Amino acid sequence: MATSSILTSVKITDPKKIESFIKALDASADDPKREPSAPVSRQMTNIDEIRRLMSKRGR
């Protein structure tokens, strides 16, 4: 998501729309529907394995 969309100012003047907007924000914070777009890979902790991986970067 682009940063500019997060930093956009929102101006709502209708009290009913303000209340709906706040309820929607609260609902999304309580029950997020986000799922990772790619599977989470395992964490590398073996130093030799990390060195092998990093040595491939220069090729």
mmCIF file of the N, C-alpha and C atoms, coordinates in Angstrom:
data_MODEL
# 
_entry.id   MODEL 
# 
loop_
_atom_site.group_PDB 
_atom_site.id 
_atom_site.type_symbol 
_atom_site.label_atom_id 
_atom_site.label_alt_id 
_atom_site.label_comp_id 
_atom_site.label_asym_id 
_atom_site.label_entity_id 
_atom_site.label_seq_id 
_atom_site.pdbx_PDB_ins_code 
_atom_site.Cartn_x 
_atom_site.Cartn_y 
_atom_site.Cartn_z 
_atom_site.occupancy 
_atom_site.B_iso_or_equiv 
_atom_site.pdbx_formal_charge 
_atom_site.auth_seq_id 
_atom_site.auth_comp_id 
_atom_site.auth_asym_id 
_atom_site.auth_atom_id 
_atom_site.pdbx_PDB_model_num 
ATOM 1   N N  . MET A 1 1  ? 0.847   -1.167  0.000  1.00 0.00 ? 1  MET A N  1 
ATOM 2   C CA . MET A 1 1  ? 0.000   0.000   0.000  1.00 0.00 ? 1  MET A CA 1 
ATOM 3   C C  . MET A 1 1  ? 0.892   1.229   0.000  1.00 0.00 ? 1  MET A C  1 
ATOM 4   N N  . ALA A 1 2  ? 0.506   2.201   -0.787 1.00 0.00 ? 2  ALA A N  1 
ATOM 5   C CA . ALA A 1 2  ? 1.292   3.423   -0.879 1.00 0.00 ? 2  ALA A CA 1 
ATOM 6   C C  . ALA A 1 2  ? 1.162   4.253   0.393  1.00 0.00 ? 2  ALA A C  1 
ATOM 7   N N  . THR A 1 3  ? 2.247   4.884   0.773  1.00 0.00 ? 3  THR A N  1 
ATOM 8   C CA . THR A 1 3  ? 2.247   5.708   1.983  1.00 0.00 ? 3  THR A CA 1 
ATOM 9   C C  . THR A 1 3  ? 1.315   6.898   1.835  1.00 0.00 ? 3  THR A C  1 
ATOM 10  N N  . SER A 1 4  ? 1.208   7.447   0.628  1.00 0.00 ? 4  SER A N  1 
ATOM 11  C CA . SER A 1 4  ? 0.370   8.629   0.436  1.00 0.00 ? 4  SER A CA 1 
ATOM 12  C C  . SER A 1 4  ? -1.088  8.354   0.777  1.00 0.00 ? 4  SER A C  1 
ATOM 13  N N  . SER A 1 5  ? -1.552  7.140   0.553  1.00 0.00 ? 5  SER A N  1 
ATOM 14  C CA . SER A 1 5  ? -2.946  6.832   0.884  1.00 0.00 ? 5  SER A CA 1 
ATOM 15  C C  . SER A 1 5  ? -3.158  6.777   2.392  1.00 0.00 ? 5  SER A C  1 
ATOM 16  N N  . ILE A 1 6  ? -2.121  6.466   3.146  1.00 0.00 ? 6  ILE A N  1 
ATOM 17  C CA . ILE A 1 6  ? -2.228  6.422   4.599  1.00 0.00 ? 6  ILE A CA 1 
ATOM 18  C C  . ILE A 1 6  ? -2.226  7.836   5.175  1.00 0.00 ? 6  ILE A C  1 
ATOM 19  N N  . LEU A 1 7  ? -1.485  8.734   4.549  1.00 0.00 ? 7  LEU A N  1 
ATOM 20  C CA . LEU A 1 7  ? -1.312  10.081  5.077  1.00 0.00 ? 7  LEU A CA 1 
ATOM 21  C C  . LEU A 1 7  ? -2.336  11.077  4.543  1.00 0.00 ? 7  LEU A C  1 
ATOM 22  N N  . THR A 1 8  ? -3.326  10.622  3.782  1.00 0.00 ? 8  THR A N  1 
ATOM 23  C CA . THR A 1 8  ? -4.335  11.505  3.228  1.00 0.00 ? 8  THR A CA 1 
ATOM 24  C C  . THR A 1 8  ? -5.262  12.004  4.330  1.00 0.00 ? 8  THR A C  1 
ATOM 25  N N  . SER A 1 9  ? -5.563  13.289  4.301  1.00 0.00 ? 9  SER A N  1 
ATOM 26  C CA . SER A 1 9  ? -6.489  13.865  5.280  1.00 0.00 ? 9  SER A CA 1 
ATOM 27  C C  . SER A 1 9  ? -7.916  13.508  4.895  1.00 0.00 ? 9  SER A C  1 
ATOM 28  N N  . VAL A 1 10 ? -8.729  13.238  5.905  1.00 0.00 ? 10 VAL A N  1 
ATOM 29  C CA . VAL A 1 10 ? -10.130 12.905  5.689  1.00 0.00 ? 10 VAL A CA 1 
ATOM 30  C C  . VAL A 1 10 ? -10.969 13.955  6.397  1.00 0.00 ? 10 VAL A C  1 
ATOM 31  N N  . LYS A 1 11 ? -11.940 14.510  5.675  1.00 0.00 ? 11 LYS A N  1 
ATOM 32  C CA . LYS A 1 11 ? -12.821 15.510  6.282  1.00 0.00 ? 11 LYS A CA 1 
ATOM 33  C C  . LYS A 1 11 ? -14.258 15.014  6.144  1.00 0.00 ? 11 LYS A C  1 
ATOM 34  N N  . ILE A 1 12 ? -14.864 14.684  7.275  1.00 0.00 ? 12 ILE A N  1 
ATOM 35  C CA . ILE A 1 12 ? -16.244 14.215  7.300  1.00 0.00 ? 12 ILE A CA 1 
ATOM 36  C C  . ILE A 1 12 ? -17.024 15.187  8.175  1.00 0.00 ? 12 ILE A C  1 
ATOM 37  N N  . THR A 1 13 ? -18.104 15.732  7.633  1.00 0.00 ? 13 THR A N  1 
ATOM 38  C CA . THR A 1 13 ? -18.874 16.729  8.383  1.00 0.00 ? 13 THR A CA 1 
ATOM 39  C C  . THR A 1 13 ? -20.200 16.193  8.912  1.00 0.00 ? 13 THR A C  1 
ATOM 40  N N  . ASP A 1 14 ? -20.722 15.145  8.317  1.00 0.00 ? 14 ASP A N  1 
ATOM 41  C CA . ASP A 1 14 ? -21.998 14.574  8.754  1.00 0.00 ? 14 ASP A CA 1 
ATOM 42  C C  . ASP A 1 14 ? -21.768 13.679  9.972  1.00 0.00 ? 14 ASP A C  1 
ATOM 43  N N  . PRO A 1 15 ? -22.401 13.980  11.109 1.00 0.00 ? 15 PRO A N  1 
ATOM 44  C CA . PRO A 1 15 ? -22.186 13.182  12.329 1.00 0.00 ? 15 PRO A CA 1 
ATOM 45  C C  . PRO A 1 15 ? -22.486 11.688  12.160 1.00 0.00 ? 15 PRO A C  1 
ATOM 46  N N  . LYS A 1 16 ? -23.490 11.348  11.361 1.00 0.00 ? 16 LYS A N  1 
ATOM 47  C CA . LYS A 1 16 ? -23.818 9.933   11.142 1.00 0.00 ? 16 LYS A CA 1 
ATOM 48  C C  . LYS A 1 16 ? -22.697 9.227   10.378 1.00 0.00 ? 16 LYS A C  1 
ATOM 49  N N  . LYS A 1 17 ? -22.134 9.920   9.405  1.00 0.00 ? 17 LYS A N  1 
ATOM 50  C CA . LYS A 1 17 ? -21.034 9.337   8.633  1.00 0.00 ? 17 LYS A CA 1 
ATOM 51  C C  . LYS A 1 17 ? -19.774 9.213   9.486  1.00 0.00 ? 17 LYS A C  1 
ATOM 52  N N  . ILE A 1 18 ? -19.572 10.171  10.376 1.00 0.00 ? 18 ILE A N  1 
ATOM 53  C CA . ILE A 1 18 ? -18.426 10.106  11.292 1.00 0.00 ? 18 ILE A CA 1 
ATOM 54  C C  . ILE A 1 18 ? -18.544 8.875   12.182 1.00 0.00 ? 18 ILE A C  1 
ATOM 55  N N  . GLU A 1 19 ? -19.737 8.664   12.723 1.00 0.00 ? 19 GLU A N  1 
ATOM 56  C CA . GLU A 1 19 ? -19.958 7.512   13.594 1.00 0.00 ? 19 GLU A CA 1 
ATOM 57  C C  . GLU A 1 19 ? -19.768 6.201   12.825 1.00 0.00 ? 19 GLU A C  1 
ATOM 58  N N  . SER A 1 20 ? -20.274 6.140   11.600 1.00 0.00 ? 20 SER A N  1 
ATOM 59  C CA . SER A 1 20 ? -20.100 4.937   10.778 1.00 0.00 ? 20 SER A CA 1 
ATOM 60  C C  . SER A 1 20 ? -18.626 4.681   10.480 1.00 0.00 ? 20 SER A C  1 
ATOM 61  N N  . PHE A 1 21 ? -17.897 5.753   10.190 1.00 0.00 ? 21 PHE A N  1 
ATOM 62  C CA . PHE A 1 21 ? -16.470 5.629   9.889  1.00 0.00 ? 21 PHE A CA 1 
ATOM 63  C C  . PHE A 1 21 ? -15.703 5.101   11.098 1.00 0.00 ? 21 PHE A C  1 
ATOM 64  N N  . ILE A 1 22 ? -15.995 5.636   12.269 1.00 0.00 ? 22 ILE A N  1 
ATOM 65  C CA . ILE A 1 22 ? -15.312 5.200   13.492 1.00 0.00 ? 22 ILE A CA 1 
ATOM 66  C C  . ILE A 1 22 ? -15.652 3.750   13.815 1.00 0.00 ? 22 ILE A C  1 
ATOM 67  N N  . LYS A 1 23 ? -16.916 3.365   13.635 1.00 0.00 ? 23 LYS A N  1 
ATOM 68  C CA . LYS A 1 23 ? -17.310 1.976   13.868 1.00 0.00 ? 23 LYS A CA 1 
ATOM 69  C C  . LYS A 1 23 ? -16.578 1.034   12.912 1.00 0.00 ? 23 LYS A C  1 
ATOM 70  N N  . ALA A 1 24 ? -16.433 1.457   11.657 1.00 0.00 ? 24 ALA A N  1 
ATOM 71  C CA . ALA A 1 24 ? -15.722 0.633   10.679 1.00 0.00 ? 24 ALA A CA 1 
ATOM 72  C C  . ALA A 1 24 ? -14.252 0.486   11.060 1.00 0.00 ? 24 ALA A C  1 
ATOM 73  N N  . LEU A 1 25 ? -13.627 1.569   11.531 1.00 0.00 ? 25 LEU A N  1 
ATOM 74  C CA . LEU A 1 25 ? -12.230 1.493   11.973 1.00 0.00 ? 25 LEU A CA 1 
ATOM 75  C C  . LEU A 1 25 ? -12.081 0.552   13.164 1.00 0.00 ? 25 LEU A C  1 
ATOM 76  N N  . ASP A 1 26 ? -12.996 0.666   14.123 1.00 0.00 ? 26 ASP A N  1 
ATOM 77  C CA . ASP A 1 26 ? -12.955 -0.213  15.296 1.00 0.00 ? 26 ASP A CA 1 
ATOM 78  C C  . ASP A 1 26 ? -13.139 -1.674  14.899 1.00 0.00 ? 26 ASP A C  1 
ATOM 79  N N  . ALA A 1 27 ? -14.087 -1.935  14.002 1.00 0.00 ? 27 ALA A N  1 
ATOM 80  C CA . ALA A 1 27 ? -14.347 -3.312  13.574 1.00 0.00 ? 27 ALA A CA 1 
ATOM 81  C C  . ALA A 1 27 ? -13.139 -3.895  12.851 1.00 0.00 ? 27 ALA A C  1 
ATOM 82  N N  . SER A 1 28 ? -12.489 -3.097  12.020 1.00 0.00 ? 28 SER A N  1 
ATOM 83  C CA . SER A 1 28 ? -11.328 -3.613  11.293 1.00 0.00 ? 28 SER A CA 1 
ATOM 84  C C  . SER A 1 28 ? -10.150 -3.859  12.227 1.00 0.00 ? 28 SER A C  1 
ATOM 85  N N  . ALA A 1 29 ? -10.038 -3.080  13.285 1.00 0.00 ? 29 ALA A N  1 
ATOM 86  C CA . ALA A 1 29 ? -8.951  -3.283  14.250 1.00 0.00 ? 29 ALA A CA 1 
ATOM 87  C C  . ALA A 1 29 ? -9.201  -4.519  15.106 1.00 0.00 ? 29 ALA A C  1 
ATOM 88  N N  . ASP A 1 30 ? -10.469 -4.790  15.410 1.00 0.00 ? 30 ASP A N  1 
ATOM 89  C CA . ASP A 1 30 ? -10.810 -5.932  16.259 1.00 0.00 ? 30 ASP A CA 1 
ATOM 90  C C  . ASP A 1 30 ? -10.719 -7.266  15.528 1.00 0.00 ? 30 ASP A C  1 
ATOM 91  N N  . ASP A 1 31 ? -11.042 -7.272  14.246 1.00 0.00 ? 31 ASP A N  1 
ATOM 92  C CA . ASP A 1 31 ? -11.094 -8.531  13.504 1.00 0.00 ? 31 ASP A CA 1 
ATOM 93  C C  . ASP A 1 31 ? -10.486 -8.354  12.115 1.00 0.00 ? 31 ASP A C  1 
ATOM 94  N N  . PRO A 1 32 ? -9.165  -8.219  12.019 1.00 0.00 ? 32 PRO A N  1 
ATOM 95  C CA . PRO A 1 32 ? -8.548  -8.019  10.704 1.00 0.00 ? 32 PRO A CA 1 
ATOM 96  C C  . PRO A 1 32 ? -8.674  -9.269  9.838  1.00 0.00 ? 32 PRO A C  1 
ATOM 97  N N  . LYS A 1 33 ? -8.897  -9.070  8.549  1.00 0.00 ? 33 LYS A N  1 
ATOM 98  C CA . LYS A 1 33 ? -9.068  -10.176 7.610  1.00 0.00 ? 33 LYS A CA 1 
ATOM 99  C C  . LYS A 1 33 ? -7.797  -10.434 6.800  1.00 0.00 ? 33 LYS A C  1 
ATOM 100 N N  . ARG A 1 34 ? -6.695  -9.805  7.156  1.00 0.00 ? 34 ARG A N  1 
ATOM 101 C CA . ARG A 1 34 ? -5.460  -9.916  6.381  1.00 0.00 ? 34 ARG A CA 1 
ATOM 102 C C  . ARG A 1 34 ? -4.856  -11.301 6.498  1.00 0.00 ? 34 ARG A C  1 
ATOM 103 N N  . GLU A 1 35 ? -4.434  -11.805 5.351  1.00 0.00 ? 35 GLU A N  1 
ATOM 104 C CA . GLU A 1 35 ? -3.675  -13.049 5.310  1.00 0.00 ? 35 GLU A CA 1 
ATOM 105 C C  . GLU A 1 35 ? -2.405  -12.772 4.523  1.00 0.00 ? 35 GLU A C  1 
ATOM 106 N N  . PRO A 1 36 ? -1.302  -13.402 4.863  1.00 0.00 ? 36 PRO A N  1 
ATOM 107 C CA . PRO A 1 36 ? -0.055  -13.159 4.139  1.00 0.00 ? 36 PRO A CA 1 
ATOM 108 C C  . PRO A 1 36 ? -0.202  -13.494 2.657  1.00 0.00 ? 36 PRO A C  1 
ATOM 109 N N  . SER A 1 37 ? 0.391   -12.678 1.791  1.00 0.00 ? 37 SER A N  1 
ATOM 110 C CA . SER A 1 37 ? 0.314   -12.922 0.354  1.00 0.00 ? 37 SER A CA 1 
ATOM 111 C C  . SER A 1 37 ? 1.267   -14.033 -0.075 1.00 0.00 ? 37 SER A C  1 
ATOM 112 N N  . ALA A 1 38 ? 2.258   -14.306 0.739  1.00 0.00 ? 38 ALA A N  1 
ATOM 113 C CA . ALA A 1 38 ? 3.203   -15.387 0.455  1.00 0.00 ? 38 ALA A CA 1 
ATOM 114 C C  . ALA A 1 38 ? 3.415   -16.183 1.740  1.00 0.00 ? 38 ALA A C  1 
ATOM 115 N N  . PRO A 1 39 ? 3.697   -17.459 1.594  1.00 0.00 ? 39 PRO A N  1 
ATOM 116 C CA . PRO A 1 39 ? 3.929   -18.249 2.807  1.00 0.00 ? 39 PRO A CA 1 
ATOM 117 C C  . PRO A 1 39 ? 5.153   -17.736 3.570  1.00 0.00 ? 39 PRO A C  1 
ATOM 118 N N  . VAL A 1 40 ? 5.091   -17.807 4.865  1.00 0.00 ? 40 VAL A N  1 
ATOM 119 C CA . VAL A 1 40 ? 6.189   -17.349 5.711  1.00 0.00 ? 40 VAL A CA 1 
ATOM 120 C C  . VAL A 1 40 ? 7.255   -18.436 5.737  1.00 0.00 ? 40 VAL A C  1 
ATOM 121 N N  . SER A 1 41 ? 8.465   -18.047 5.372  1.00 0.00 ? 41 SER A N  1 
ATOM 122 C CA . SER A 1 41 ? 9.544   -19.034 5.363  1.00 0.00 ? 41 SER A CA 1 
ATOM 123 C C  . SER A 1 41 ? 10.109  -19.195 6.771  1.00 0.00 ? 41 SER A C  1 
ATOM 124 N N  . ARG A 1 42 ? 10.830  -20.258 6.955  1.00 0.00 ? 42 ARG A N  1 
ATOM 125 C CA . ARG A 1 42 ? 11.395  -20.517 8.276  1.00 0.00 ? 42 ARG A CA 1 
ATOM 126 C C  . ARG A 1 42 ? 12.538  -19.551 8.559  1.00 0.00 ? 42 ARG A C  1 
ATOM 127 N N  . GLN A 1 43 ? 12.829  -19.346 9.813  1.00 0.00 ? 43 GLN A N  1 
ATOM 128 C CA . GLN A 1 43 ? 13.903  -18.453 10.229 1.00 0.00 ? 43 GLN A CA 1 
ATOM 129 C C  . GLN A 1 43 ? 15.217  -19.220 10.229 1.00 0.00 ? 43 GLN A C  1 
ATOM 130 N N  . MET A 1 44 ? 16.234  -18.649 9.563  1.00 0.00 ? 44 MET A N  1 
ATOM 131 C CA . MET A 1 44 ? 17.550  -19.284 9.530  1.00 0.00 ? 44 MET A CA 1 
ATOM 132 C C  . MET A 1 44 ? 18.321  -18.910 10.781 1.00 0.00 ? 44 MET A C  1 
ATOM 133 N N  . THR A 1 45 ? 18.829  -19.926 11.480 1.00 0.00 ? 45 THR A N  1 
ATOM 134 C CA . THR A 1 45 ? 19.638  -19.673 12.670 1.00 0.00 ? 45 THR A CA 1 
ATOM 135 C C  . THR A 1 45 ? 21.020  -20.308 12.565 1.00 0.00 ? 45 THR A C  1 
ATOM 136 N N  . ASN A 1 46 ? 21.198  -21.213 11.620 1.00 0.00 ? 46 ASN A N  1 
ATOM 137 C CA . ASN A 1 46 ? 22.477  -21.889 11.429 1.00 0.00 ? 46 ASN A CA 1 
ATOM 138 C C  . ASN A 1 46 ? 23.435  -20.938 10.713 1.00 0.00 ? 46 ASN A C  1 
ATOM 139 N N  . ILE A 1 47 ? 24.554  -20.601 11.332 1.00 0.00 ? 47 ILE A N  1 
ATOM 140 C CA . ILE A 1 47 ? 25.493  -19.623 10.784 1.00 0.00 ? 47 ILE A CA 1 
ATOM 141 C C  . ILE A 1 47 ? 26.073  -20.059 9.442  1.00 0.00 ? 47 ILE A C  1 
ATOM 142 N N  . ASP A 1 48 ? 26.341  -21.350 9.271  1.00 0.00 ? 48 ASP A N  1 
ATOM 143 C CA . ASP A 1 48 ? 26.882  -21.832 7.995  1.00 0.00 ? 48 ASP A CA 1 
ATOM 144 C C  . ASP A 1 48 ? 25.849  -21.695 6.877  1.00 0.00 ? 48 ASP A C  1 
ATOM 145 N N  . GLU A 1 49 ? 24.612  -21.968 7.192  1.00 0.00 ? 49 GLU A N  1 
ATOM 146 C CA . GLU A 1 49 ? 23.544  -21.834 6.206  1.00 0.00 ? 49 GLU A CA 1 
ATOM 147 C C  . GLU A 1 49 ? 23.370  -20.366 5.791  1.00 0.00 ? 49 GLU A C  1 
ATOM 148 N N  . ILE A 1 50 ? 23.482  -19.464 6.745  1.00 0.00 ? 50 ILE A N  1 
ATOM 149 C CA . ILE A 1 50 ? 23.381  -18.034 6.454  1.00 0.00 ? 50 ILE A CA 1 
ATOM 150 C C  . ILE A 1 50 ? 24.544  -17.591 5.578  1.00 0.00 ? 50 ILE A C  1 
ATOM 151 N N  . ARG A 1 51 ? 25.739  -18.060 5.878  1.00 0.00 ? 51 ARG A N  1 
ATOM 152 C CA . ARG A 1 51 ? 26.919  -17.704 5.067  1.00 0.00 ? 51 ARG A CA 1 
ATOM 153 C C  . ARG A 1 51 ? 26.770  -18.201 3.631  1.00 0.00 ? 51 ARG A C  1 
ATOM 154 N N  . ARG A 1 52 ? 26.262  -19.434 3.459  1.00 0.00 ? 52 ARG A N  1 
ATOM 155 C CA . ARG A 1 52 ? 26.049  -19.969 2.104  1.00 0.00 ? 52 ARG A CA 1 
ATOM 156 C C  . ARG A 1 52 ? 25.052  -19.099 1.337  1.00 0.00 ? 52 ARG A C  1 
ATOM 157 N N  . LEU A 1 53 ? 23.990  -18.716 1.999  1.00 0.00 ? 53 LEU A N  1 
ATOM 158 C CA . LEU A 1 53 ? 22.986  -17.876 1.351  1.00 0.00 ? 53 LEU A CA 1 
ATOM 159 C C  . LEU A 1 53 ? 23.571  -16.515 0.981  1.00 0.00 ? 53 LEU A C  1 
ATOM 160 N N  . MET A 1 54 ? 24.294  -15.898 1.904  1.00 0.00 ? 54 MET A N  1 
ATOM 161 C CA . MET A 1 54 ? 24.857  -14.578 1.646  1.00 0.00 ? 54 MET A CA 1 
ATOM 162 C C  . MET A 1 54 ? 25.949  -14.617 0.584  1.00 0.00 ? 54 MET A C  1 
ATOM 163 N N  . SER A 1 55 ? 26.651  -15.729 0.448  1.00 0.00 ? 55 SER A N  1 
ATOM 164 C CA . SER A 1 55 ? 27.695  -15.830 -0.577 1.00 0.00 ? 55 SER A CA 1 
ATOM 165 C C  . SER A 1 55 ? 27.093  -15.854 -1.977 1.00 0.00 ? 55 SER A C  1 
ATOM 166 N N  . LYS A 1 56 ? 25.841  -16.242 -2.103 1.00 0.00 ? 56 LYS A N  1 
ATOM 167 C CA . LYS A 1 56 ? 25.175  -16.273 -3.412 1.00 0.00 ? 56 LYS A CA 1 
ATOM 168 C C  . LYS A 1 56 ? 24.855  -14.867 -3.907 1.00 0.00 ? 56 LYS A C  1 
ATOM 169 N N  . ARG A 1 57 ? 24.814  -13.880 -3.017 1.00 0.00 ? 57 ARG A N  1 
ATOM 170 C CA . ARG A 1 57 ? 24.463  -12.510 -3.404 1.00 0.00 ? 57 ARG A CA 1 
ATOM 171 C C  . ARG A 1 57 ? 25.487  -11.902 -4.351 1.00 0.00 ? 57 ARG A C  1 
ATOM 172 N N  . GLY A 1 58 ? 26.763  -12.214 -4.189 1.00 0.00 ? 58 GLY A N  1 
ATOM 173 C CA . GLY A 1 58 ? 27.815  -11.612 -4.990 1.00 0.00 ? 58 GLY A CA 1 
ATOM 174 C C  . GLY A 1 58 ? 27.976  -12.221 -6.372 1.00 0.00 ? 58 GLY A C  1 
ATOM 175 N N  . ARG A 1 59 ? 27.337  -13.301 -6.619 1.00 0.00 ? 59 ARG A N  1 
ATOM 176 C CA . ARG A 1 59 ? 27.507  -13.992 -7.914 1.00 0.00 ? 59 ARG A CA 1 
ATOM 177 C C  . ARG A 1 59 ? 26.742  -13.345 -9.018 1.00 0.00 ? 59 ARG A C  1 
# 
